[in-house]
Amino acid sequence: MIRRSSVRPLAAIAVVALAVFAAMTVAVTTSAPLGIDSAAFDIADDIRAPWLDHVFRVITSFGLIAIVGSAVVIGAVLLIMRFQPARAAALVAGAALAWVTVWLTKAIVDRARPPEPLVHTGGQSYPSAHAANSVGWLALAIALTVVIPSRRGSIAAIVLGAVLAILVGLSRIYLRAHYASDVIAGEALAVAMYCLATIGAIALTAGRRTTPTRGA
């Protein structure tokens, strides 16, 4: 069960994340190349090394929808088996909302990719789908805390999910597959979608509990 007391903090996080996404979108669509984008590429160029290229190519694969989506589905099945249907629904709905809104935004903004990428890229650059997908690892870790027996294990899982999401985002910048603003926007949008999906699951659960049964 998802606690109803979680609605306010989730709503606050969603508002902040959407504000970040909106600010990035306005900046990208109204300004020349952003300073944060060029600065991030300069840092990546300063630390570039063949072994680091390989490491980030491996890390970036954890942002593929095929990998993240499969993990989310497996996590949802596990939650259902542990009698946590609301958490399972919120997890899957959040992933679906993030995927749909990212690709809608890509079509609308239609930003070109950075030049000279170190991995194969295609389609529009803004926002980063890999970065948005990677938030699924954090959402999955949070959702699965109910089946992790220890508090330390739950904290470790959440930290691991957050670190993986951050690393995937950084990998997209390092590999010149996306601008920093693409990554920030993608992760912010996904965070908002997961929060909204969870709020929706809480509302539906509360609604079912307050609906009077026939003959009562």
FENCOR-V625974 format. One record per residue. SS is DSSP state (A for helix, B for strand, O for the rest). PHI is phi as a letter, one per 30 degrees, with the letter a starting at -180 (* if undefined). OMEGA is omega in radians with two decimals (* if undefined). Layout:
{{SS/PHI/OMEGA} {SS/PHI/OMEGA}}
This chain:
{{O/*/3.07} {O/c/-3.09} {O/d/3.11} {O/d/3.12} {O/d/-3.13} {A/d/-3.03} {A/d/-3.08} {A/d/3.10} {A/d/3.10} {A/d/3.12} {A/d/3.13} {A/d/3.12} {A/d/3.14} {A/d/3.14} {A/d/3.14} {A/d/-3.13} {A/d/3.11} {A/d/3.10} {A/d/3.09} {A/d/3.13} {A/d/-3.14} {A/d/3.14} {A/d/3.11} {A/d/-3.12} {A/d/3.11} {A/d/-3.13} {A/d/-3.10} {A/d/-3.06} {A/d/-3.09} {A/b/-3.05} {O/c/3.00} {O/d/3.10} {O/e/-3.04} {O/d/3.13} {A/d/-3.14} {A/d/-3.14} {A/d/-3.13} {A/d/3.13} {A/d/3.13} {A/d/3.10} {A/d/3.11} {A/d/3.12} {A/d/3.14} {A/d/3.13} {A/d/-3.11} {A/d/-3.08} {A/c/-3.03} {O/d/3.11} {O/a/-3.10} {A/e/-3.12} {A/d/3.13} {A/d/3.03} {A/e/-3.12} {A/d/-3.12} {A/e/-3.09} {A/d/3.04} {A/d/3.08} {A/d/-3.10} {A/d/-3.06} {A/d/3.13} {A/d/3.11} {A/d/3.05} {A/c/3.11} {O/d/-3.11} {A/d/3.13} {A/d/-3.13} {A/d/-3.13} {A/d/-3.13} {A/d/3.11} {A/d/3.13} {A/d/3.12} {A/d/3.13} {A/d/3.11} {A/d/3.11} {A/d/3.13} {A/d/3.11} {A/d/3.12} {A/d/3.13} {A/d/3.11} {A/d/3.11} {A/d/3.12} {O/c/3.07} {O/i/3.09} {O/b/-3.08} {A/d/-3.13} {A/d/3.10} {A/d/3.12} {A/d/-3.13} {A/d/-3.14} {A/d/-3.13} {A/d/-3.12} {A/d/3.14} {A/d/3.11} {A/d/3.12} {A/d/-3.13} {A/d/3.13} {A/d/3.13} {A/d/-3.12} {A/d/-3.10} {A/d/-3.09} {A/d/3.09} {A/d/-3.09} {A/d/3.01} {A/d/3.13} {A/d/3.08} {A/e/-3.10} {A/d/-3.10} {A/d/-3.07} {A/d/3.08} {O/h/3.14} {O/d/3.12} {O/d/3.13} {O/d/3.04} {O/d/3.11} {O/d/3.04} {O/h/3.09} {O/d/3.14} {O/c/3.06} {O/b/3.11} {O/d/3.08} {O/b/3.10} {O/a/3.12} {O/i/-3.07} {O/d/-3.03} {O/c/-3.00} {O/c/-0.16} {O/d/-3.11} {O/d/3.10} {A/d/3.10} {A/e/-3.13} {A/d/3.12} {A/d/3.13} {A/d/-3.05} {A/d/3.08} {A/d/3.09} {A/e/3.11} {A/d/3.10} {A/d/3.12} {A/d/3.12} {A/d/3.14} {A/d/3.14} {A/d/-3.12} {A/d/-3.06} {A/d/3.12} {A/d/-3.14} {A/d/3.14} {A/c/3.08} {O/c/-2.97} {O/d/-3.06} {O/c/3.10} {A/d/3.12} {A/d/3.11} {A/d/3.12} {A/d/3.13} {A/d/3.14} {A/d/3.14} {A/d/-3.14} {A/d/3.12} {A/d/3.13} {A/d/3.12} {A/d/3.14} {A/d/3.14} {A/d/3.14} {A/d/3.11} {A/d/3.13} {A/d/-3.12} {A/d/3.09} {A/d/3.11} {A/d/3.12} {A/d/-3.14} {A/d/-3.13} {A/d/3.10} {A/d/-3.12} {A/e/-3.11} {O/d/3.13} {O/h/3.08} {O/d/-3.13} {O/b/2.97} {O/d/3.11} {A/e/3.14} {A/d/3.06} {A/d/-3.09} {A/d/3.14} {A/e/-3.12} {A/d/-3.13} {A/d/-3.12} {A/d/3.11} {A/d/3.14} {A/d/3.14} {A/d/3.10} {A/e/3.13} {A/d/-3.11} {A/d/3.10} {A/d/3.11} {A/d/-3.14} {A/d/3.11} {A/d/3.13} {A/d/3.08} {A/d/3.10} {A/d/3.12} {A/d/3.10} {A/d/-3.13} {A/d/3.14} {A/d/3.13} {A/d/3.13} {A/d/3.14} {A/d/3.13} {A/d/-3.11} {A/d/-3.10} {A/c/3.11} {O/d/-3.11} {O/d/3.11} {O/d/-3.14} {O/d/3.11} {O/i/-3.13} {O/d/*}}
